[in-house]
């Protein structure tokens, strides 16, 4: 069954537009599945599918024959009759592709005779494409693993998704509208909490969430990791030691949500700093890893400087750390980092829709006062303190109060937890239930 994606409307709008549409996301998040659904909705059009995983199709492009490959597949010359809609999967695996896409775009610009859609499970070359080769010609979008709303749609087998609560938060804040929204979601509270628990252990890959058996999920995640290493990482010429790369992933999994400490990682891996930087760059470039920089604001003298790091998929964290028991994670306190990681994915999904520039930071002073996430959408700042608990932790609440005192651009603070919604107008703090995200 096709489950509507939260951000599919902005992607579909781009497909109808004049620019090259590029959809990026880590392996198996559903990029190709989403585009194929769009094809079904417009089956009367002439579609061409190319995949750079295919050696024959890749070699054709390498030899400079992209236009020929398109026309042969469509059985039609570009510009002669109907418009040709071209989908090119795994585009990052063929750098030679991008100059030819640029040439086709420029040659037929304004004629509305060809539309090119690129997908990729990494931006090793696609990011460079948007910045250089196709500057001013490309619209770039991200597809993430399932968020909570998509997971609930899958559980209910309904192809409908309501508006994200976070979209009412990172904008014009109206406590009454937000409260009404959360009250409307109250009947889903129990199943939403169970969905979050599943995502804390197994992440949000659609195929994993479709499985009922935990052993099947673990087996899938093991195969997923191996496929990623063998197909994505091994194809990178400068990665010579897959075992070392995997060990770095294990460290990233263990330390998700923590401030980066390079020297300790170098000592653990027994490698040079250059190697560490290279591996970290590739893990990030394949959209498996994210670093959050420290927020400067008005506290320049007191902030921590090193970024926090996140291996983005909780399922991979469970597999790499061999910790997939919710009770153990709760007893050891490690559940907090899993919940933080889960919320980061929800935040990214929400901000992906925003056409305005935004950035995610964290805030920590030398005295240890910390805010998990700070979203900057100029001129506003939105701080989020995140905790996997139904109760409010006094220390975390004080951290939020302190930030609001120090940062005049932060009008409202958000305390994300598993309890009930309420808004403290005096303190300017909104207590936001994670189950209603």
Buried (B, 14 or more C-beta within 10 A) or exposed (E): EEBBBBBBEBBBEBBEEEBBBBBBBBBBBBBBBBBBBBBEEEEEEBBBBBBBEEEEBBEBBBEEBBBEBBBEBBEBEBEEEEBBBBBBBBBBBBBBBBBBBBEBBEEBEEEEBBBBBBBBBBBBBBBBBBEEBBEEBBBBBBBBBBBBBBBBBBBEEEEEBEEBBBBBBBEEBEBEEBBEBBEEBBEBBEBBBBBBBBBBBBBBBBBBBEBEEEEEBBEBBEEBBEEBBEBBBEEBEEBEEEEBBBBBBBBBBBBBBEBBEEEEBBEEBEBEEEBBEBBBEBBBBBBBBBEBEBBEBEBEEBBBEBBBBBBBBBBBBBBBBEBBEBEEBBEEEBBBBBBBBBBBBBBBBBBBBBEEEBEBBBBBBEEEBBBBBBBBBEEBBBBBBBBBBEEBEEEBBEBBBBBBEBBEEBEBBBBBBBBEBBBBEEBBBBBBBBBBB
